[in-house]
Amino acid sequence: MALIILIVKIIALTFLVVLPLVPISVYFERRFCAIIQDRVGPNRTGIPLTLLGFKKDFHFFGLIQPMADGVKLFLKEDFTPAYVRKVFFWLAPALTVAPALITVCVIPFGSSITLFGNTQQLVIANLDIGPLFVFAVSSLTVYGITLAGWSSNSKYPLIGAVRSSAQMISYEISLGLSIIPVLLYFGELNLGKIVQYQADHGWLLLPLWKNGQLGLPDLQTALFCIPAFVAFIIFTISIFAETNRMPFDLPECETELVGGYHTEYSSMKFAMFFMGEYAAMVIGSALIVTLFLGGWSVGFTADKWIQNFHFGEFYFGGLIHLLVFLLKLIVFILFFILVRWTVPRFRYDQLMKLGWVVFFEAALINVFLAALILAAPHLAPAILATGAVLLAVVTAALIWVAKVSEPKSGILQA
Amino acid sequence: MPVVKLQRPKLNFGESIYLLAVAKGFLITLTHAIKSLRGKSASAKSLASSGLGVTMQYPEHRWDEHLPEYYRGAPALVTDEQGRERCVSCQLCEFICPPKAIHITPGEIPSNDPWAKVEKRPAAFEIDMIRCIYCGMCEEVCPEQAIFLRKDYLITGLNRADMVHNKEKLLAIGGVRTGLVNKWNELK
């Protein structure tokens, strides 16, 4: 029975919720970028009823376009160049998609639904190590990309793959460090419980209610908004780098590397890379929404009320929470897209500098700042003051070192 | 030329911290997005936009009324108000045509024709629209005001033969044109 429920959850949440989000985000990417650039975007692909003699076609605003793209990619010639390492060449696309889809299993998509007295959480695996599991599995993506670049036995893919592995390893550090304040605050690694806590006590970035009552937060929670916001910014930007999205898409930048690591790929193998990239983006947004923006919770003390909606024995509040979560997810994906069409690509040394000099230090200081704020009620004022002064001194020293170690700006360097 | 040493522009604090500059960028792109959704993008009106961005969506909205006066479309033969086809098959257009798209087979006008003194008219006049580059030289060179570039741009066909305009087609596109110099009329 438990196994059947698990399989139903896997099929429903992975194949009916997350995988459709991939083509939808591709569609949004194309439409939104078109609108930003004063164009229209793909709005024609639909059901061609005029071919069957009807008066009008159904366009659905071009929503079928990703499906048509998929069919096109399926029917294209799957070309494997003669000079590649066949085994790794075939393995690499799978290795980029699989981790992204595996990480789906710890994301809480909604609260719980109850059917005939049987309560089920809307999460595939209710692990107690949620974010750690996501980091562990998603860093496997780098193997797929590296193998793709290396096995292609060609210059551009290799350079793309090397860049990608360097970038992902660098940004994983700030990614991991930046959420330590969040985990300190919740004292919990189970994503489902983190979201439940946010539903009860206010979202991490919007703590405007507590225990079912609207109101301003107390001093400690209000102060914690500062490290939370810094963590949010570092985490979001690092996710951009992890998923090879626009300001950091050096592994595949078209102007320098043709297509980067997937230059030699065609047909469905290319589509796998494409899918993996967008799936990683969906999971990244899901993680950000879960940790910082309250996951499935509607907020403003409405969650308890929603959870009690029912038709007889069927409590369906969880489904409304699922919809809310998807809404937040799509808004965040739109933000990803907006960034892609706003911010130009970094130079590689700028990227490395941002990762190692700025974010690493900022995340580290942020951890201590968060710890100081959280420990404040238990500390004597003298210790607290010493801690604050120490933190300020260390911060100033770090900024000074970063400034001094910078090459003299002035004359343009090649 | 001496070496010019370029200086990097000095960034102020807001710019060097990036985030504010990025936020400014978001504002620009979002303004574009909102304007294009409302159909109020810059020059949307003059470009006859479909109401989304500045794009005119082709099969529903057409160029036709927005074509400029000087637009050069398909070349066509004209008849005048007396019903005379004006081409006298002098073949100047055939010789000047840069891509050699025009082929004329000259024919004689029989002596019992009211226009017998014109002597020649094309027995066949073909323009290969695959070759035509719409340069307008035929119109410029024609001594008889017989060939004009019209505003037709929708020239389609399913094979190469479809794309060759013969004389009937050319006359049909050209139609009757009035106000031309009628130098073959009888003197009063």
Chai-1 contact restraints between the chains, C-beta under 6 A:
chainA,res_idxA,chainB,res_idxB,connection_type,confidence,min_distance_angstrom,max_distance_angstrom,comment,restraint_id
A,I35,B,A33,contact,1.0,0.0,6.0,A-B,restraint_1
A,I35,B,S36,contact,1.0,0.0,6.0,A-B,restraint_2
A,I36,B,T29,contact,1.0,0.0,6.0,A-B,restraint_3
A,I36,B,H32,contact,1.0,0.0,6.0,A-B,restraint_4
A,I36,B,A33,contact,1.0,0.0,6.0,A-B,restraint_5
A,D38,B,S36,contact,1.0,0.0,6.0,A-B,restraint_6
A,D38,B,S41,contact,1.0,0.0,6.0,A-B,restraint_7
A,D38,B,G53,contact,1.0,0.0,6.0,A-B,restraint_8
A,D38,B,V54,contact,1.0,0.0,6.0,A-B,restraint_9
A,R39,B,G53,contact,1.0,0.0,6.0,A-B,restraint_10
A,R39,B,T55,contact,1.0,0.0,6.0,A-B,restraint_11
A,V40,B,L52,contact,1.0,0.0,6.0,A-B,restraint_12
A,V40,B,G53,contact,1.0,0.0,6.0,A-B,restraint_13
A,V40,B,T55,contact,1.0,0.0,6.0,A-B,restraint_14
A,W341,B,T29,contact,1.0,0.0,6.0,A-B,restraint_15
A,T342,B,G25,contact,1.0,0.0,6.0,A-B,restraint_16
A,T342,B,F26,contact,1.0,0.0,6.0,A-B,restraint_17
A,T342,B,T29,contact,1.0,0.0,6.0,A-B,restraint_18
A,V343,B,V22,contact,1.0,0.0,6.0,A-B,restraint_19
A,S409,B,R8,contact,1.0,0.0,6.0,A-B,restraint_20
A,I411,B,K5,contact,1.0,0.0,6.0,A-B,restraint_21
A,L412,B,L6,contact,1.0,0.0,6.0,A-B,restraint_22
